[in-house]
Amino acid sequence: MDIARRTFLGGGAAAAGMAAAFPALGQADPIVSVASNFGPGDGIAMLARNENPYGPAPSAVRAASEAATKGCYYADRGLRVLHEMIAERHSLSPSQVVIGAGSTEILSAIAIAWGRDGAILCPGLFWDTTVQYGEHQGARAIRVPLAGDMNVDVAAMGAAFDDSVSLVQVCNPNNPTGMLVEAGALRQLAARVTPAATLLVDEAYNELADDPAGNSVVDMVREGHDVIVCRTFSKIYGMAGMRVGYALTSEENAARIRSHMMSFGGNTCGLAAAIASYDDKGFLDASRAAILEGREMIVDAAMRSGLTVLPSQTNFVYIEVPDADAVASAMRSRGIIIRPAYGEWRQYSRVSTGRLEDVARYAAALPEVIDGLGPA
């Protein structure tokens, strides 16, 4: 590398060109300078976006670094390998797997494709960004209010279903509530809707649930039901910024989704990281343990502050507070970033797990913040 570099810089014109392209060369570490553009700034406790700061796995980082040297080539082979790995784990054909730039791209494509044929039936509160994307493209959403306990009202969704609906969408566990819809209830919903429509279950947080396999409906895909399951490398794998997600469904549905996606070929570094860490049990176990420890710290702090906490099966907690926006503002003034209110749910504050030292800062600040707000 040194010889090649001296040869390349040997000519005066070349040296001048390099100096112009990299004016800070020799003044600062360019790697540190670039990295500072990503993630929270110094002194900031980022607990707002359901990110997992314990990833990517060391195996993923090594693979991404190595793959970056091949970044001049398209990623077709790596994309094929990841399709095969995911399919093998779930006893499906690779043609039943769709890989996208995070599950967001896939969910958005589904919203457009199915939204052209009918309405999207969904809960009144869930991560509906991709449904909103579909609405901007002309889709119609039917939102069913949550049950009294703040969980998805599966029975009410079944009752609201009619022949105008082409897609029924549920996030399980749900975001932002963190609550789990029991798999049996989802199977009943599937029996109600799939003869005429598709059931889409966003399982972004499945690996963090108490019983991931038992709470998944991937088996319904294997059995041939009209079901789509979406998963992501953004959460337990800690790869939110590397944008890799996937869907499991029938070959017909998979082809339909791909026809509405905006990108193809995949991201070399993201795919390499996904391939390397997909079966990295050591990292996954450690990642999950750290997330669950942080979640318990948040729950404990909320309860000690006299607050009601919804039962979470995710890497965030939904807490009943006097004013979610006021809590978020008070925390921000302390360098702690949490989610403000979701729409009309102004008395619920969503707090993500993060580095344990950052969660500890939140836990220490919460009693003072709540006391400062006074009675609800």
Disulfide bonds with the S-S distance in Angstrom:
none
